[in-house]
Amino acid sequence: MEGLRRQKTGITSPVYGVKFSSGGGGSGWRNTLMKNTMNMREERIGRMRGGERAERGESRGDGKKRLGITSLEVYGVEDTERWFRREGEKLSRAEKRREEKRDNGDETHRIAPSPVVHVRGLCESVVEADLVEALEKFGNICYVMMMPFKRQALVEFEDVESADRCVACGSREAVYIAGQQAYFNYSTSKRITRPTNADDPNSGNKVLLLSIQNPLYPITTDVLYTVCNPIGNVLRIVIFKRNGIQAMVEYPYWKNRKLWSHCPLLPLPSNTRFKRSSHEVPDVVAYPLPQTSSYVGHSSSSVAMVSGLHPTKMNCTRIFNLFCLYGNIEKVKFMKSVPGTALVEMGDEYAVDRAITHLNSIKVFSKRLNVCVSKQHAVIPSQVFELEDGSSSYKDFAMTRNNRFTSAGQASKNIIQPPSCVLHFYNVPPSISEDDLQRLCTEQDVPGFIKFKVFDAKPSSKTISGLLEFDSKTHAVEVLTVLNHYQIRIPNGSNPYTLKLCFSTSSHL
């Protein structure tokens, strides 16, 4: 073997003892070798025996030409055969794995049903109460764990069937949580890990997270102390604005859980749950504990004084459009001695409190409003004059149908919400389109919206509703001030439709 002539040109293959170079192309050398294994063996044996090649009448290069190889060097037939056998086994195993992966491809990505559901696509302001409110229709919820910086959450249902209903519904139709569509799948976990001793009824989180919706009166530490102190000694109370009004109440220990069984109680996450950027810090306000349980925080008058009004763009009607979101409006009067200032008589002191809480320091038509309690207890229609836009400086709204707190039932339907960049519109005729509303904004010289959404209405409904998103909160406030209660007339219609607007709980669409 060592005596055989070795050619130094060509490429060394993985086959032990074989050195070759292709006479043309060469890209299919492995296939050529596999197909002509027997011919190779005959050629090599012929070399070793010497004279057999001459007996067959072949020239020196005929065997190599049959293989498509111009130069060949042989070290050992046994090594070559072992290499082919080993490579064949590798190819067989790889092909088998590929077939198994093709057959079971769907199963490798399918997660087994679990009582824990993974929720994705949440908005930044969503809280545990929003998840419970949206998903409790599928079944009883045992636990919720938020992943706020990922905008995700884990929801543990009482049984797998409830989780099945949640995931199935989410795959068929859109499920909205806090005004934004969420996406659902089973979690790989069968149970959410609780904090230490969370399952011990004698221990647990000592902080309650309260979410207050549709408050008819101002929510202060006095009110919460009166409600929560009978359950146990309250240590601290924190009230903050987040998707409405929320508060945290801390107790020295957990006790009397059954007294709160009518509320969805969820353990409060770690402090990182409430981290906020520097420009949002003013929205979080901590109050000291009240010295008494009596409620004395409301205004002493039902008249609010509003200053910083635009001299040409604000009038009595537009003040009503903005302030009516927080209580009934009785009278509005501009003060002649103080330009840009008006008195607003509301239904009660609590309405004034709500207006001050949500409207003080907001910008309207590039002017910052200052809303405070007036020393007067009623608005007297004296010194009436004409404003710059030609309207009267005094107007009585006591009998208007656009007041939204005339009865307890009507008041309960109102969502007391601070100004936001999303407006909720309703009582609009079905024939009105997105272009019609955009054209209305242009005609009234107010900023146009950037996103539009219509809610699904019942077939028997005579009106539609939806959401409008604007570039900024200031733009939304200006549009509401001008277009709230705008009369929409349709061709061949007997009575106009009154467009009604309010601030939405959604931060964006």
DOGU-421498 format. One record per residue (C-alpha): x, y, z; residue in one letter. Coordinates in steps of 0.1 Angstrom, whole numbers, padded with zeros to 4 digits, always signed. Layout:
XYZA;...
//
This chain:
+0000+0000+0000M;+0028+0024+0009E;+0043+0017-0025G;+0014+0030-0044L;+0020+0062-0063R;+0004+0092-0045R;-0007+0123-0064Q;-0004+0154-0044K;-0031+0174-0061T;-0068+0173-0052G;-0089+0176-0020I;-0088+0152+0009T;-0122+0137+0016S;-0136+0125+0050P;-0131+0090+0037V;-0099+0076+0053Y;-0073+0069+0027G;-0090+0086-0003V;-0077+0117-0020K;-0095+0131-0050F;-0102+0160-0073S;-0132+0163-0095S;-0129+0164-0133G;-0158+0188-0136G;-0180+0207-0111G;-0172+0184-0082G;-0202+0195-0061S;-0218+0161-0063G;-0188+0140-0053W;-0205+0124-0023R;-0235+0113-0043N;-0211+0099-0070T;-0192+0079-0044L;-0223+0065-0027M;-0238+0054-0061K;-0205+0038-0073N;-0192+0022-0041T;-0189-0012-0058M;-0171+0002-0088N;-0146+0019-0064M;-0140-0014-0046R;-0134-0032-0079E;-0110-0005-0090E;-0090-0006-0057R;-0088-0044-0057I;-0077-0042-0093G;-0048-0019-0083R;-0037-0043-0056M;-0038-0073-0079R;-0019-0054-0106G;-0026-0074-0138G;-0064-0076-0137E;-0068-0042-0152R;-0048-0052-0183A;-0069-0084-0187E;-0101-0063-0189R;-0085-0041-0215G;-0090-0009-0195E;-0067+0021-0196S;-0052+0035-0164R;-0079+0062-0160G;-0110+0043-0171D;-0121+0034-0136G;-0117+0069-0123K;-0136+0083-0152K;-0165+0061-0144R;-0166+0077-0110L;-0162+0113-0123G;-0128+0115-0105I;-0096+0126-0122T;-0072+0118-0093S;-0076+0090-0067L;-0054+0078-0039E;-0063+0047-0018V;-0051+0039+0016Y;-0074+0010+0027G;-0107-0005+0015V;-0118-0015+0050E;-0115+0021+0063D;-0136+0034+0034T;-0164+0009+0039E;-0165+0017+0076R;-0169+0054+0068W;-0198+0047+0044F;-0215+0025+0069R;-0211+0051+0097R;-0223+0080+0074E;-0253+0059+0064G;-0263+0053+0100E;-0260+0091+0107K;-0282+0099+0078L;-0308+0073+0089S;-0309+0087+0124R;-0312+0123+0112A;-0340+0114+0087E;-0359+0096+0115K;-0356+0126+0138R;-0369+0149+0110R;-0399+0126+0103E;-0407+0126+0140E;-0405+0164+0142K;-0428+0167+0111R;-0453+0143+0126D;-0454+0158+0160N;-0446+0194+0151G;-0478+0208+0165D;-0475+0189+0198E;-0441+0203+0205T;-0455+0239+0207H;-0489+0230+0223R;-0491+0237+0261I;-0512+0214+0281A;-0544+0229+0297P;-0537+0244+0331S;-0559+0264+0356P;-0533+0292+0352V;-0538+0315+0322V;-0510+0337+0308H;-0524+0371+0297V;-0504+0393+0273R;-0510+0428+0256G;-0521+0446+0288L;-0520+0484+0290C;-0495+0500+0314E;-0522+0513+0338S;-0540+0479+0343V;-0544+0466+0378V;-0555+0434+0394E;-0591+0446+0398A;-0593+0452+0360D;-0583+0416+0353L;-0608+0402+0378V;-0636+0424+0364E;-0630+0413+0329A;-0623+0376+0335L;-0645+0365+0364E;-0673+0357+0339K;-0653+0326+0329F;-0651+0313+0365G;-0639+0319+0400N;-0604+0335+0402I;-0581+0323+0430C;-0550+0345+0424Y;-0536+0371+0401V;-0499+0380+0397M;-0490+0411+0377M;-0459+0415+0355M;-0463+0452+0349P;-0430+0460+0331F;-0438+0432+0306K;-0474+0442+0303R;-0484+0407+0312Q;-0501+0388+0340A;-0509+0353+0353L;-0544+0345+0364V;-0552+0313+0383E;-0587+0300+0380F;-0604+0277+0405E;-0605+0249+0379D;-0592+0240+0344V;-0627+0243+0329E;-0627+0280+0337S;-0593+0285+0321A;-0605+0266+0291D;-0634+0290+0287R;-0611+0320+0290C;-0586+0307+0264V;-0612+0295+0240A;-0631+0328+0241C;-0599+0348+0236G;-0591+0328+0205S;-0626+0333+0190R;-0632+0370+0198E;-0615+0400+0212A;-0615+0403+0250V;-0608+0437+0264Y;-0591+0445+0297I;-0592+0482+0308A;-0601+0492+0273G;-0574+0473+0255Q;-0575+0439+0238Q;-0556+0411+0256A;-0544+0377+0245Y;-0546+0345+0264F;-0528+0311+0265N;-0523+0284+0291Y;-0494+0288+0314S;-0468+0261+0319T;-0474+0265+0356S;-0502+0246+0373K;-0503+0270+0402R;-0491+0305+0408I;-0464+0306+0435T;-0477+0326+0465R;-0456+0348+0488P;-0443+0331+0519T;-0471+0319+0541N;-0497+0333+0517A;-0518+0302+0521D;-0518+0305+0559D;-0551+0322+0569P;-0534+0337+0599N;-0508+0354+0578S;-0507+0370+0544G;-0504+0405+0529N;-0514+0432+0553K;-0521+0458+0526V;-0555+0461+0509L;-0557+0476+0474L;-0590+0495+0470L;-0603+0505+0435S;-0631+0530+0437I;-0653+0533+0407Q;-0681+0558+0401N;-0676+0578+0433P;-0705+0601+0440L;-0686+0620+0467Y;-0649+0629+0471P;-0627+0600+0483I;-0605+0612+0512T;-0585+0595+0539T;-0614+0603+0563D;-0639+0584+0542V;-0616+0554+0538L;-0607+0554+0575Y;-0643+0554+0585T;-0649+0524+0562V;-0618+0504+0570C;-0611+0510+0607N;-0640+0488+0620P;-0622+0458+0604I;-0590+0465+0623G;-0566+0492+0634N;-0555+0511+0603V;-0518+0521+0602L;-0515+0540+0569R;-0536+0551+0540I;-0523+0562+0506V;-0546+0575+0478I;-0534+0579+0443F;-0548+0585+0408K;-0544+0555+0386R;-0571+0544+0362N;-0596+0563+0384G;-0591+0564+0421I;-0572+0538+0441Q;-0560+0535+0476A;-0538+0512+0497M;-0548+0506+0533V;-0523+0489+0557E;-0532+0469+0588Y;-0508+0457+0615P;-0519+0421+0607Y;-0544+0402+0586W;-0577+0394+0603K;-0614+0390+0596N;-0609+0381+0560R;-0646+0369+0558K;-0658+0405+0563L;-0644+0413+0529W;-0655+0382+0511S;-0679+0402+0489H;-0649+0420+0474C;-0622+0404+0451P;-0592+0405+0475L;-0559+0400+0457L;-0524+0401+0474P;-0506+0433+0468L;-0474+0429+0448P;-0440+0443+0458S;-0432+0480+0459N;-0418+0478+0424T;-0453+0474+0411R;-0459+0511+0417F;-0427+0525+0404K;-0434+0555+0382R;-0413+0578+0361S;-0404+0612+0375S;-0430+0631+0355H;-0458+0610+0369E;-0448+0613+0406V;-0472+0642+0413P;-0501+0619+0405D;-0493+0598+0436V;-0504+0616+0468V;-0499+0602+0503A;-0521+0616+0530Y;-0516+0614+0568P;-0540+0595+0589L;-0570+0615+0600P;-0572+0624+0637Q;-0609+0616+0638T;-0633+0594+0618S;-0656+0623+0610S;-0658+0635+0575Y;-0651+0672+0574V;-0631+0675+0541G;-0658+0688+0518H;-0662+0723+0506S;-0681+0749+0526S;-0699+0762+0495S;-0716+0749+0464S;-0701+0777+0443V;-0668+0773+0425A;-0648+0803+0412M;-0630+0797+0379V;-0602+0820+0367S;-0578+0819+0338G;-0606+0816+0312L;-0599+0825+0276H;-0616+0859+0269P;-0629+0850+0234T;-0633+0812+0234K;-0650+0806+0268M;-0686+0813+0276N;-0713+0800+0300C;-0723+0771+0277T;-0687+0758+0274R;-0681+0761+0311I;-0712+0740+0316F;-0700+0714+0290N;-0668+0709+0310L;-0680+0711+0346F;-0712+0690+0341C;-0690+0659+0342L;-0686+0663+0379Y;-0720+0674+0391G;-0752+0693+0383N;-0748+0729+0372I;-0773+0754+0384E;-0760+0788+0372K;-0729+0802+0355V;-0720+0839+0357K;-0689+0858+0344F;-0676+0885+0367M;-0674+0919+0351K;-0650+0933+0376S;-0625+0904+0371V;-0620+0896+0334P;-0616+0859+0326G;-0632+0848+0359T;-0666+0831+0364A;-0687+0817+0392L;-0702+0783+0388V;-0730+0772+0411E;-0732+0734+0413M;-0757+0710+0429G;-0738+0705+0462D;-0705+0709+0479E;-0693+0675+0468Y;-0697+0684+0431A;-0674+0714+0438V;-0649+0691+0454D;-0649+0668+0424R;-0645+0698+0400A;-0616+0712+0419I;-0599+0677+0421T;-0601+0670+0384H;-0601+0705+0367L;-0578+0727+0387N;-0546+0736+0368S;-0556+0720+0335I;-0550+0739+0302K;-0579+0750+0280V;-0572+0771+0249F;-0536+0777+0261S;-0548+0792+0294K;-0544+0773+0327R;-0576+0772+0348L;-0576+0779+0385N;-0606+0763+0402V;-0613+0770+0439C;-0642+0774+0464V;-0660+0807+0463S;-0669+0826+0494K;-0704+0831+0480Q;-0731+0805+0486H;-0752+0813+0456A;-0749+0830+0422V;-0770+0861+0419I;-0778+0873+0383P;-0766+0909+0386S;-0746+0931+0363Q;-0753+0909+0332V;-0733+0920+0302F;-0724+0907+0268E;-0692+0886+0263L;-0668+0890+0234E;-0684+0862+0214D;-0718+0879+0217G;-0733+0855+0243S;-0747+0865+0277S;-0724+0866+0308S;-0751+0848+0328Y;-0770+0816+0322K;-0793+0794+0343D;-0789+0756+0337F;-0812+0743+0365A;-0838+0730+0341M;-0816+0717+0313T;-0818+0680+0305R;-0781+0678+0300N;-0773+0677+0337N;-0761+0642+0344R;-0767+0639+0382F;-0805+0646+0384T;-0813+0612+0400S;-0794+0585+0419A;-0798+0561+0390G;-0785+0586+0365Q;-0756+0596+0387A;-0745+0560+0391S;-0740+0557+0353K;-0714+0585+0353N;-0677+0576+0355I;-0659+0603+0375I;-0627+0605+0355Q;-0598+0630+0353P;-0591+0646+0319P;-0574+0622+0295S;-0565+0621+0258C;-0593+0597+0250V;-0629+0608+0249L;-0659+0585+0251H;-0688+0596+0228F;-0723+0583+0228Y;-0759+0592+0217N;-0747+0595+0181V;-0769+0585+0151P;-0757+0553+0133P;-0754+0572+0100S;-0725+0593+0114I;-0691+0581+0102S;-0656+0588+0112E;-0652+0613+0084D;-0683+0631+0096D;-0669+0635+0131L;-0635+0646+0118Q;-0653+0672+0096R;-0673+0684+0126L;-0640+0690+0145C;-0627+0710+0115T;-0659+0731+0113E;-0658+0740+0150Q;-0621+0749+0148D;-0610+0723+0174V;-0582+0697+0170P;-0590+0665+0151G;-0586+0630+0166F;-0559+0605+0156I;-0577+0573+0163K;-0614+0563+0161F;-0632+0533+0175K;-0669+0523+0174V;-0684+0499+0199F;-0707+0471+0187D;-0743+0481+0191A;-0774+0460+0195K;-0795+0456+0163P;-0823+0474+0179S;-0802+0503+0191S;-0809+0537+0176K;-0776+0553+0185T;-0739+0543+0185I;-0710+0550+0209S;-0672+0547+0208G;-0638+0563+0216L;-0618+0592+0201L;-0581+0595+0208E;-0563+0628+0205F;-0527+0639+0204D;-0528+0653+0240S;-0550+0657+0270K;-0553+0695+0262T;-0567+0687+0228H;-0593+0663+0243A;-0603+0689+0269V;-0608+0716+0242E;-0629+0693+0220V;-0651+0683+0249L;-0655+0719+0259T;-0668+0729+0224V;-0686+0698+0211L;-0702+0683+0242N;-0740+0685+0238H;-0736+0695+0201Y;-0769+0691+0182Q;-0764+0667+0153I;-0791+0669+0127R;-0797+0642+0100I;-0817+0645+0068P;-0854+0638+0072N;-0849+0635+0109G;-0875+0650+0132S;-0854+0657+0163N;-0816+0663+0165P;-0793+0640+0184Y;-0774+0655+0213T;-0737+0644+0211L;-0725+0636+0246K;-0688+0633+0255L;-0669+0624+0286C;-0633+0614+0295F;-0626+0577+0290S;-0609+0553+0315T;-0586+0542+0286S;-0553+0559+0283S;-0550+0551+0246H;-0566+0530+0218L;
//
